[in-house]
Amino acid sequence: MTDAAGAAHVAAPIAAEYILPLRWSSDEGLEELTSYLRRLRAWVDVTVVDGSDAGHFAAHARAWRGLVRHVPVTVADGANGKVRGVLTGIGMARHEAIVIADDDVRYERESLAAVVGGLATADLVRPQNHFAPLPWHARWDTARTLINRGLGWDYPGTYGVRRSILEATGGYDADVLFENLELERTVRAAGGRVRDRPDILVLRRPPSARHFLSQRVRQAYDSFAQPWRLALEAAILPVLILLFRRPRALLGMAVVLMVVAERGRRRDGGRAVFPAATLLWVPAWLLERGIATWAAVFLRLGGGVQYAGRRLPRAAHSVRAIRRRAMLRDGSIATGPRMPS
């Protein structure tokens, strides 16, 4: 193979649709996102599904004209705007392979190709996000990521999914808070294969500190979809209170969790993107989750988390519940709002 032919092969487009759902009330990051989209569109077909108000939508249309396909949300049912945006994009997709990504996710060509390549043997591929840069609140949240990796897997802001699996189900429920888990479980309910790829490390821009703080209870509420995890997290605060006068025991608990986090950091090349210093934030995250979990419990008793002008009590459905509520007479399943054809 000549050098020219090799270069052409490397630069070949990736046969996939990149779907970016967003709803912005501020365009502070518009220039940076536009720069990313300019790089991205050289690799893959891009559809931005924009649920922003009319003024911001028009500004985005001007910024991205001729750059990417920019469309409004057309799926009307469901409180979760991100899910409605994703379903709108999937209904318009030009490829079987789909990459769904939040507006703060920043792929490189290699990681994008790896996610799409994983769909050759799976219906859904789950890569691993990491923050860059790392202000204090991103280091704090990275402690959660490392514990998740140490115990099993983390939930990223991006997935690869086959269009056909979601066409078969008619989408997934847009009236839940933990939409990524609902997506995974819908794929499993349809008999699809979910593949965990913690070795595909995809950069994510950190939120503002204000946004991070506003999401502490909301993030803890997601554990209602995983009862075993909710029970463990609800036990954190009582245990900390019981051990308050036993500093050695408290230190021992913190060390155990830091060992778990270090296991997650070392897993599948994680040391390349997760600095060792992020382990020091594990105790802070532990205390935060202990407090936030009980706040989430009180919200649940009050009817759920406030979202888009209404309260949503459901974090996500179980695989069994999705199968049960979606089973049709012919044995197929259909769940969630229907995607546009």
LOKE-359476 format. One record per residue: residue in one letter; chain; x negated, y, z negated of N, C-alpha, C in turn; residue number from 1. Coordinates in steps of 0.1 Angstrom, whole numbers. Each point is the difference from the previous one (the first is absolute). Example, Ala and Ser with C-alpha at 12.3 -4.5 7.8 and 13.67 -1.06 7.14 Angstrom:
<pts>
PT  type  mol    nxx    nyy    nzz   caxx   cayy   cazz    cxx    cyy    czz  seq
PT     A    A   -132    -57    -78      9     12      0     -9     12      0    1
PT     S    A      4     11      7     -9     11      0      8     11     -8    2
</pts>
This chain:
<pts>
PT  type  mol    nxx    nyy    nzz   caxx   cayy   cazz    cxx    cyy    czz  seq
PT     M    A     -9    -12      0      9     12      0     -9     12      0    1
PT     T    A      3     10      9     -8     12      1      4      9    -12    2
PT     D    A     -9     10     -2      3     10    -11     13      7      3    3
PT     A    A      2      4     12     13      7      4     12     -9     -3    4
PT     A    A     -1    -12      4     11     -9     -2      3     -3    -14    5
PT     G    A    -11     -1     -8      1     -2    -15      7     12     -6    6
PT     A    A     -4     12      4      6     12     -6     15      1      4    7
PT     A    A      3     -4     12     14      0      4      8    -10     -8    8
PT     H    A     -6    -11     -3      7    -10     -8      2      5    -14    9
PT     V    A     -9      6     -6      1      6    -14     11     10      0   10
PT     A    A      1      8     10      9     11      1     14     -3      4   11
PT     A    A      3    -13      3     13     -5      5     11      4    -11   12
PT     P    A     11      5      5     11      3    -10      4    -12     -8   13
PT     I    A      5      2    -12      6    -11     -8     15     -1      3   14
PT     A    A      4    -12      3     14     -2      4      9      0    -12   15
PT     A    A      3     11     -5      9      1    -12      6     14      0   16
PT     E    A     11      1     -8      6     13     -3     -3      4    -14   17
PT     Y    A     -5     12     -2     -3      6    -13     12      9     -3   18
PT     I    A      7     -3    -11     12      7     -4     -3      8    -13   19
PT     L    A      1     13      1     -3      9    -11     13      7     -4   20
PT     P    A      7     -4    -11     12      7     -5     -5     11     -9   21
PT     L    A      6     12      1     -3     11     -9     12      9     -2   22
PT     R    A     -1      7    -11     10     11     -3     -7     10     -8   23
PT     W    A     -4     11      7     -8     11     -7      8     12     -3   24
PT     S    A     -3      6    -11      6     13     -4    -11     11      0   25
PT     S    A    -12     -5      3    -12      9      0     -9     -5     11   26
PT     D    A     -6      9      8     -9     -4     11    -14      2     -4   27
PT     E    A     -4      0    -12    -13      3     -5    -10    -10      7   28
PT     G    A      4    -12      2    -10    -10      6      2     -2     14   29
PT     L    A      7      9      7      4     -3     14    -13      0      9   30
PT     E    A     -9      8     -2    -12      1      9     -8    -13     -2   31
PT     E    A     -2     -5    -12     -8    -12     -2      8    -12      6   32
PT     L    A     13     -1     -2      8    -11      5     -1      0     16   33
PT     T    A      1     12      5     -1      1     15    -13     -5      5   34
PT     S    A    -11      3     -7    -13     -5      4      0    -15      0   35
PT     Y    A      6     -6    -10      0    -14     -1      8     -6     11   36
PT     L    A     12      6      3      8     -6     11     -7      1     13   37
PT     R    A     -8     10      2     -8      2     12    -10    -12      2   38
PT     R    A     -6     -4    -11     -9    -12      1      8    -13      2   39
PT     L    A     11      0     -7      8    -13     -1      6     -3     14   40
PT     R    A      5     10      7      7     -2     12     -9     -6     11   41
PT     A    A    -13      2     -2    -10     -6     10     -1    -15     -2   42
PT     W    A      5     -6    -11     -1    -14     -3     13     -7      2   43
PT     V    A     11      7     -3     13     -8     -1     12     10      3   44
PT     D    A     11     -6      4     12      8      2      5      5    -14   45
PT     V    A      4     13     -1      4      6    -13     14      5      1   46
PT     T    A      8     -3    -10     13      6     -1      1      6    -14   47
PT     V    A      2     13     -1      2      7    -12     15      3     -2   48
PT     V    A      6     -6    -10     15      1     -3      1     11    -11   49
PT     D    A      5     11      4      0     12     -8     14      3     -7   50
PT     G    A      0     -1    -13     13      3     -7     -1     14     -6   51
PT     S    A     -9      9      4     -2     13     -6     12      9      4   52
PT     D    A      2     11     -7     10      9      3     -2      7     14   53
PT     A    A     10      7      5     -1      4     14    -12      9      3   54
PT     G    A     -4      9     -9    -11      9      1    -13     -8      1   55
PT     H    A     -2     -9     -9    -13     -8      0      0     -9     12   56
PT     F    A     11     -6      3      1     -9     12     -5      7     13   57
PT     A    A      5     12      1     -3      8     12    -15      4      0   58
PT     A    A     -6      3    -11    -14      2     -1     -8    -12      3   59
PT     H    A      4    -11     -4     -7    -13      3      1     -3     15   60
PT     A    A     12      2      6      2     -2     14    -10      8      8   61
PT     R    A     -2     13     -4     -9      8      7    -15     -5     -1   62
PT     A    A     -3     -4    -12    -14     -4     -3     -3    -14      7   63
PT     W    A     10     -8      2     -3    -14      5      5     -2     14   64
PT     R    A      5     10      7      5     -1     13    -11     -5      9   65
PT     G    A      3    -11      7    -10     -6      9    -11     -9     -7   66
PT     L    A      1      0    -13    -10     -8     -8      6    -13     -4   67
PT     V    A     11     -1     -6      7    -12     -5     15      1      3   68
PT     R    A      7    -11     -1     14      0      1      6      5    -13   69
PT     H    A      7     11      0      5      6    -13     15      0      1   70
PT     V    A      7     -7     -9     14     -2      1      7      2    -14   71
PT     P    A     13      4      0      7      1    -13      5    -14     -5   72
PT     V    A      3      0    -12      6    -12     -6     14     -2      5   73
PT     T    A      3    -12      5     13     -3      6      8    -10     -8   74
PT     V    A     -6     -7     -9      7    -10     -9      6      9    -11   75
PT     A    A     13     -1     -2      6      9     -9      3     -6    -14   76
PT     D    A      1    -14      0      4     -6    -13    -12     -3     -9   77
PT     G    A      2      3    -13    -10     -3    -10     -6     13     -6   78
PT     A    A     -3     -1    -12     -6     12     -7    -15      2      2   79
PT     N    A     -7    -11      3    -14      0      1     -4      5     14   80
PT     G    A     -4     13      0     -4      6     13    -11     -7      7   81
PT     K    A    -10     -5     -7    -11     -7      6      5    -12      8   82
PT     V    A      8     -8     -7      6    -13      7      7      4     13   83
PT     R    A      9     11     -1      7      4     11     -9      4     12   84
PT     G    A    -11      7     -4    -10      4     10     -7    -12      6   85
PT     V    A     -3    -10     -8     -7    -12      5      9     -7     10   86
PT     L    A     13     -2     -4     10     -7      8      2      7     13   87
PT     T    A      1     13      0      1      8     12    -12     -3      9   88
PT     G    A    -12      0     -5    -12     -2      8     -1    -14      6   89
PT     I    A      4    -10     -8      0    -14      5     10     -2     11   90
PT     G    A     11      7     -1     10     -1     10     -5      6     14   91
PT     M    A    -10      8     -1     -5      7     12    -13     -6      4   92
PT     A    A     -6     -9     -7    -13     -5      2     -2     -6     14   93
PT     R    A    -12      2      5     -3     -5     14     -9    -13     -1   94
PT     H    A     -2     -5    -12     -9    -12     -2      6     -9    -11   95
PT     E    A     -4    -12      1      4    -10    -10     -8      3    -13   96
PT     A    A    -12      3      1     -8      3    -12      2     14     -5   97
PT     I    A      4      2    -13      3     13     -6     -9      2    -11   98
PT     V    A     -5     13     -1     -8      4    -12      8     12     -6   99
PT     I    A      5     -3    -12      7     11     -8     -9      6     -9  100
PT     A    A     -1     14      0    -10      6     -9      6     13     -5  101
PT     D    A     -2      3    -13      4     13     -6     -8     11      6  102
PT     D    A      4     12     -3     -7     12      7    -13      3     -7  103
PT     D    A     -4     -7    -11    -13      2     -6    -10    -11      3  104
PT     V    A      4    -10      9     -9    -11      3     -8      4     12  105
PT     R    A    -13     -4      0    -10      4     10     -7    -12      5  106
PT     Y    A      4     -6     11     -7    -12      5    -12      4      8  107
PT     E    A    -10     -9      1    -10      0     10      4    -11     10  108
PT     R    A     -6      1     12      4     -9     11     -2    -15     -4  109
PT     E    A    -11     -3     -7     -3    -13     -4     11     -6    -10  110
PT     S    A      4      8    -10     10     -5     -9     13     -1      6  111
PT     L    A      3      9      9     13     -1      8      1    -13      8  112
PT     A    A    -11     -2      7     -1    -12      8      1    -13     -8  113
PT     A    A     -6      0    -12      0    -12     -9     15     -2     -5  114
PT     V    A      7     10     -3     14     -2     -4      8     -6     11  115
PT     V    A     -1      6     12      8     -4     11     -5    -15      4  116
PT     G    A    -13     -3     -1     -4    -13      3      5    -10     -9  117
PT     G    A      3      4    -13      5     -9    -10     14     -5      3  118
PT     L    A      7      8      8     14     -3      4      1    -11     10  119
PT     A    A    -11     -5      5      0    -11      9      3    -13     -7  120
PT     T    A     -2      0    -13      3    -12     -8      9      3    -12  121
PT     A    A      6     12     -1      8      3    -11     11     10      5  122
PT     D    A     11      1     -8     11      9      3     -2     13     -7  123
PT     L    A     -7      0    -11     -4     13     -7    -14     -1     -5  124
PT     V    A     -7     10      2    -14      1     -5     -1     12    -10  125
PT     R    A     -6     -4    -12     -1     10    -11    -15      4     -2  126
PT     P    A     -5     11      5    -14      4     -2     -1      7    -14  127
PT     Q    A    -12      6     -3     -2      6    -13     -4     15      2  128
PT     N    A      8      9     -6     -3     14      0    -11      4    -11  129
PT     H    A     -7     10      3     -9      6    -10      0     15      2  130
PT     F    A     -2      7    -11      0     15      1    -13      6      3  131
PT     A    A      0     10      9    -12      8      2      5     14      5  132
PT     P    A     -5     11     -6     -9      0    -11      6     -5    -13  133
PT     L    A     -7      1    -11      4     -5    -13      0     10    -11  134
PT     P    A     10      9      0      2      9    -11      4     -8    -13  135
PT     W    A      1      6    -11      3     -7    -12     12     -9      0  136
PT     H    A     11      5      6     12     -7      0      0    -12     10  137
PT     A    A     -8      1     10     -2    -11      9     -8    -11     -6  138
PT     R    A    -10      3     -9     -7    -10     -7      9     -7    -11  139
PT     W    A      8      8     -6     10     -5     -9      9    -11      7  140
PT     D    A      5      4     11      9    -10      8     -8    -11      5  141
PT     T    A    -13      2      3     -8    -11      5     -1    -11    -10  142
PT     A    A      0      4    -13      0    -11    -11     11     -9      2  143
PT     R    A     12      5      3     12     -9      2     -3     -9     12  144
PT     T    A     -5      6     11     -3     -8     12    -10    -12     -3  145
PT     L    A    -10      3     -8    -10    -10     -3      6    -11     -9  146
PT     I    A      9      3     -9      6    -10     -9      9     -9      9  147
PT     N    A      7      7      9      9     -8     10     -9    -10      8  148
PT     R    A    -11      5      5     -9     -9      8     -6    -11     -9  149
PT     G    A     -3      3    -12     -5    -10     -9     10    -11     -4  150
PT     L    A     12      4      0     11    -10     -4      7     -6     12  151
PT     G    A     -1      6     12      6     -6     11     -2      9     12  152
PT     W    A     10     10      3     -1      9     11      6     13     -4  153
PT     D    A     -4     10      8      5     13     -1     11      3     11  154
PT     Y    A      8     10     -2     10      4     10     -5     13      7  155
PT     P    A     -3     -1     13     -6     12      6     11      9      6  156
PT     G    A     -4     10      6     10      9      7      0     -2     15  157
PT     T    A     -5    -12      4      0     -4     14      1    -15      2  158
PT     Y    A      7     -4     10      2    -15      3     -1     -2     15  159
PT     G    A     -4    -12      4      3     -4     14     12    -10     -1  160
PT     V    A      9      1     10     11     -9      0      4     -2     15  161
PT     R    A      6    -12      2      5     -3     13     14      5      2  162
PT     R    A      2      7     11     13      6      3     11    -11      0  163
PT     S    A     -3    -12      5     11    -10      2      5     -5    -14  164
PT     I    A     -8      0    -10      5     -5    -13     10     10     -6  165
PT     L    A     -2     13      2      9     10     -5     12      2      9  166
PT     E    A     -2     -3     13     12      0      9     10    -11     -4  167
PT     A    A     -6    -12     -4      8    -11     -4      8      3    -13  168
PT     T    A     -5      8     -8      7      3    -13      8     13      1  169
PT     G    A     -2      7     11      7     13      1     -6     11     -9  170
PT     G    A    -13     -2     -4     -7      9     -9      0     -4    -14  171
PT     Y    A     -2      9     -9      0     -3    -15      7     11     -7  172
PT     D    A      4     -3    -13      8      9     -7     -6     14     -3  173
PT     A    A      8     10      3     -4     14     -1      5      6    -13  174
PT     D    A      6     -8     -9      5      5    -13     -8     -5    -11  175
PT     V    A    -13     -2      1     -9     -4    -10    -11     10     -1  176
PT     L    A     -7      0    -12    -12      9     -2    -13     -6      4  177
PT     F    A     -2    -13     -2    -13     -7      3      2     -6     14  178
PT     E    A     -1      9     10      4     -4     13    -11    -10      6  179
PT     N    A    -12      2     -4    -11     -9      6      3    -15     -5  180
PT     L    A      3     -2    -13      3    -13     -4     13     -5      6  181
PT     E    A     10      8      2     12     -4      7     -3     -5     14  182
PT     L    A     -9      7      7     -4     -4     13     -7    -14      0  183
PT     E    A     -9     -2     -9     -7    -13     -1     10    -11     -3  184
PT     R    A      9      3    -10     10    -11     -3     10     -3     10  185
PT     T    A      3     10      8      9     -2     12     -7     -9     10  186
PT     V    A    -12      2      3     -8     -8      9      0    -15     -5  187
PT     R    A     -3     -1    -13      0    -14     -6     14     -6      0  188
PT     A    A     10      8     -2     14     -6      0      3     -5     14  189
PT     A    A     -5      6     10      2     -4     14     -9    -12      4  190
PT     G    A     -8     -5     -9     -9    -11      3    -13      5      6  191
PT     G    A     -3     13     -1    -13      5      6    -12     -2    -10  192
PT     R    A    -11      0      6    -13     -2     -7     -6     14     -4  193
PT     V    A     -3      2    -13     -7     12     -4    -14     -3     -3  194
PT     R    A     -9      7      6    -14     -2     -2     -7     11     -7  195
PT     D    A     -6     -3    -12     -8     10     -7    -14      2      5  196
PT     R    A     -4     13      3    -13      2      6     -7     11     -9  197
PT     P    A     -4     -3    -12     -7     10     -8    -13      4      5  198
PT     D    A     -5     -7     10    -13      4      6      1     11     10  199
PT     I    A     12      3      5      2     11      9      3     12     -8  200
PT     L    A    -10      9     -1      0     11     -9      3     13      8  201
PT     V    A     12      5     -3      5     12      8      1     12     -9  202
PT     L    A     -6     11      4     -1     12     -8     14      6     -1  203
PT     R    A      2      7    -12     12      7     -3     -3     13     -6  204
PT     R    A      5     11      5     -2     13     -7      7      1    -13  205
PT     P    A     -6      5    -10      7      1    -13     10     11      0  206
PT     P    A     11     -2     -8     10     11     -1     -6     11     -9  207
PT     S    A      8     10     -1     -4     11    -10      2     -5    -14  208
PT     A    A     -7      6     -9      1     -4    -14     15      1     -5  209
PT     R    A      7     11      4     14      2     -4      8    -12      5  210
PT     H    A     -2     -4     13      8    -11      5     -3    -13     -7  211
PT     F    A    -13     -2     -3     -4    -12     -7      8     -1    -14  212
PT     L    A     -1     11     -7      7      0    -13     15     -2      1  213
PT     S    A      6      5     10     14     -1      2      5    -14      3  214
PT     Q    A    -10     -9      5      4    -13      4     -3    -11    -11  215
PT     R    A     -4      4    -12     -4    -10    -10     12     -9     -4  216
PT     V    A     11      6     -3     11     -8     -4      7     -7     12  217
PT     R    A      0      7     11      6     -6     12     -8    -13      4  218
PT     Q    A    -13      1     -1     -8    -12      3      2    -11     -9  219
PT     A    A      1      3    -13      3    -10    -10     13     -7      2  220
PT     Y    A     10      8      5     13     -6      3      0    -11     10  221
PT     D    A    -10      0      9     -1    -11     10     -1    -14     -6  222
PT     S    A     -5      0    -13     -2    -13     -6     13     -7     -3  223
PT     F    A     11      7      1     13     -7     -2      3    -10     11  224
PT     A    A     -8      1     11      1    -10     10     -8    -13     -3  225
PT     Q    A     -9      1    -10     -8    -11     -4      1     -2    -15  226
PT     P    A     10     -7     -5      4     -1    -14    -12     -4     -9  227
PT     W    A     -8    -10      4    -12     -4     -8    -10     12     -2  228
PT     R    A     -1      8     10     -9     11     -1      6     11     -9  229
PT     L    A     13      2      1      7     10     -8     -1     -4    -15  230
PT     A    A      1    -13     -3     -1     -5    -14    -14      3     -5  231
PT     L    A    -10     -3      8    -14      3     -5     -2     15     -2  232
PT     E    A      4      8      9     -2     14     -1      8      7    -11  233
PT     A    A     12     -6     -3      8      5    -11     -6     -4    -14  234
PT     A    A     -9    -10      0     -6     -4    -12    -12      8     -3  235
PT     I    A     -5      8     10    -13      7     -3      2     10    -11  236
PT     L    A     10      8      0      1     10    -11      2     -6    -14  237
PT     P    A      9    -10     -2      1     -6    -13    -14     -6     -5  238
PT     V    A     -7     -6     10    -13     -6     -4    -10     11     -4  239
PT     L    A      0     11      7     -9     11     -3      3      6    -14  240
PT     I    A     13      1     -3      4      5    -13     -4    -10    -11  241
PT     L    A      2    -13      2     -4    -10    -10    -15      0     -2  242
PT     L    A     -8      3     10    -14     -1     -1     -7     13     -3  243
PT     F    A      9     10     -2     -6     14     -2    -10      1    -11  244
PT     R    A      1     -8    -11     -9      0    -11    -11    -11      2  245
PT     R    A     -1     -6     11     -9    -10      3     -8      3     12  246
PT     P    A    -10      9     -1     -7      5     12     -7    -10      7  247
PT     R    A     -5    -11     -7     -8    -10      7     10     -8      9  248
PT     A    A     12     -3     -4      9     -7      8      4      8     12  249
PT     L    A      2     13     -2      3      9     11    -11      1     10  250
PT     L    A    -12      0     -5    -12      0      9      0    -13      8  251
PT     G    A      2    -11     -7      0    -13      6     10     -1     12  252
PT     M    A     12      5     -3     11      0     11     -5      8     12  253
PT     A    A     -5     12     -3     -5      9     11    -11     -7      8  254
PT     V    A     -9     -7     -7    -11     -7      7      5    -11      9  255
PT     V    A     10     -8     -5      6    -10      8      6      5     13  256
PT     L    A      7     11     -1      6      6     11    -10      6     10  257
PT     M    A    -11      5     -6    -11      5      9     -7    -11      7  258
PT     V    A     -1    -12     -6     -6    -11      7      9     -5     11  259
PT     V    A     14      0     -2      9     -3     10     -1     10     12  260
PT     A    A     -1     13     -3     -2     10     10    -13     -1      7  261
PT     E    A    -11     -4     -7    -13     -2      7      1    -12     10  262
PT     R    A      8    -10     -4      2    -11      9      7      4     13  263
PT     G    A     10      9     -2      6      6     12     -9      9      8  264
PT     R    A     -9      7     -7     -9      9      7    -10     -8      9  265
PT     R    A     -4    -12     -5    -10     -8      7      6     -9     11  266
PT     R    A     13     -1      0      7     -9      9      0      6     14  267
PT     D    A     -4     -9     10      2      3     14     -6     13      4  268
PT     G    A    -12      3     -5     -8     12      5      5     13     -7  269
PT     G    A      7     -1    -11      6     12     -6    -10     10     -6  270
PT     R    A    -12     -5     -3    -10      9     -6     -5     10     10  271
PT     A    A      3     -2     13     -4     10     10      9     13     -1  272
PT     V    A     12     -1     -6      9     11      0      5      4    -14  273
PT     F    A     -2     -9    -10      5      2    -13    -12      2    -10  274
PT     P    A     -4     13     -3    -11      2     -9      2     -7    -14  275
PT     A    A    -12     -4     -6      1     -6    -13      6      9    -10  276
PT     A    A     -2     13      1      5     10    -10     15      0     -1  277
PT     T    A      7     -5     10     15     -1      0      5    -10    -11  278
PT     L    A     -9     -9     -4      4     -9    -11      2      7    -13  279
PT     L    A     -6     11     -2      1      8    -12     14      6     -2  280
PT     W    A      8      0     11     14      5     -1     10    -10     -3  281
PT     V    A     -4    -13     -2      9    -11     -3      8      3    -13  282
PT     P    A     -7      4    -11      7      3    -13     11     11      2  283
PT     A    A     -3     10      8      9     11      2     12     -5      8  284
PT     W    A     -2     -9     10     11     -5      7      9     -9     -8  285
PT     L    A     -7     -8     -9      7     -9     -9     10      8     -9  286
PT     L    A     -5     11     -6      9      8     -9     11      7      8  287
PT     E    A     -4      5     12     11      6      9     11    -10      3  288
PT     R    A     -4    -12      4     10    -10      4      9     -4    -11  289
PT     G    A     -6     -1    -12      7     -4    -12     11     10     -3  290
PT     I    A     -3     13      1     10     11     -3     10      1     12  291
PT     A    A     -5      0     12      9      1     12     10    -11      1  292
PT     T    A     -4    -12     -4      9    -11      1     12      2     -8  293
PT     W    A     -1      5    -12     11      2     -9      8     12      5  294
PT     A    A     -6     10      6      8     10      6      8     -5     12  295
PT     A    A     -6     -9      7      7     -7     11     12     -8     -5  296
PT     V    A     -2     -7    -11     11     -7     -6     12      9     -4  297
PT     F    A     -3     11     -5     11     10     -4      7      5     13  298
PT     L    A     -8      2     11      6      4     12      9    -10      6  299
PT     R    A     -4    -13     -2      9    -11      5     13      0     -8  300
PT     L    A     -1      2    -13     12      0     -8      9     12      4  301
PT     G    A     -6     10      6      8     12      4      5     -1     14  302
PT     G    A     -3    -11      7      5     -1     14    -11     -1     10  303
PT     G    A    -12      2     -3    -11     -1     10     -7     13      2  304
PT     V    A    -10     -1      9     -8     12      4      7      9      9  305
PT     Q    A     -1     13     -2      6     10      9     -8      0     13  306
PT     Y    A      7     -2     11     -7      0     13     10      5     11  307
PT     A    A     -4     10      7      8      6     11     14      4     -5  308
PT     G    A      1      5    -12     13      5     -4      9    -11     -7  309
PT     R    A     -5    -12     -1      8    -10     -7     -9     -9     -8  310
PT     R    A      6     -8     -9     -8     -9     -8     -1    -14      6  311
PT     L    A    -12     -5      2     -2    -14      5     -5     -9    -11  312
PT     P    A      8    -10     -4     -3     -9    -11     -9    -11      5  313
PT     R    A      0     -3     12     -7    -12      5    -14      3      5  314
PT     A    A    -10     -7     -6    -14      1      5     -2     -8     13  315
PT     A    A      4    -12      0      0     -9     12      7    -12     -3  316
PT     H    A      5     -7     10      8    -13     -2    -10    -11      0  317
PT     S    A      4    -11     -6     -8    -12      0      2     -7     14  318
PT     V    A    -10     -9      3      2     -7     13     13     -8      0  319
PT     R    A      3     -6    -11     12     -8     -1     13      9      2  320
PT     A    A      0     11     -6     11      9      1      1      5     15  321
PT     I    A    -11      3      6      1      4     14      6    -11      9  322
PT     R    A     -4    -12     -2      5    -11      8     15     -2     -3  323
PT     R    A      4      1    -13     14     -2     -4      9     10      6  324
PT     R    A     -4     13     -1      9     11      5      0      2     15  325
PT     A    A    -10     -6      7     -1      2     14      3    -12      9  326
PT     M    A      3    -11     -6      2    -12      8     13      1      8  327
PT     L    A     -2     -3     13     12      0      9      4    -14      2  328
PT     R    A     12     -1      7      5    -14      2     -8     -9      9  329
PT     D    A     -8      6      9     -8     -8      9    -13     -3     -6  330
PT     G    A     -3      4    -13    -12     -3     -7    -11     11      2  331
PT     S    A      3     10      8    -10     11      2      2     10    -11  332
PT     I    A     -9     10     -2      2     10    -10      0     13      6  333
PT     A    A      7      9     -6      0     14      4      1      9    -12  334
PT     T    A     -9      9     -3      0      7    -12     -4     15      3  335
PT     G    A      5      9     -9     -4     14      2      8      7     11  336
PT     P    A     -2     13      2      7      7     10     -5     -5     14  337
PT     R    A      9     -1     10     -5     -5     13     -9     10      7  338
PT     M    A    -10     -5      6     -9      8      8      6      5     13  339
PT     P    A     -3     12      4      5      4     13     -5     -9     12  340
PT     S    A      8     -3      9     -5     -8     12     -4      9     11  341
</pts>
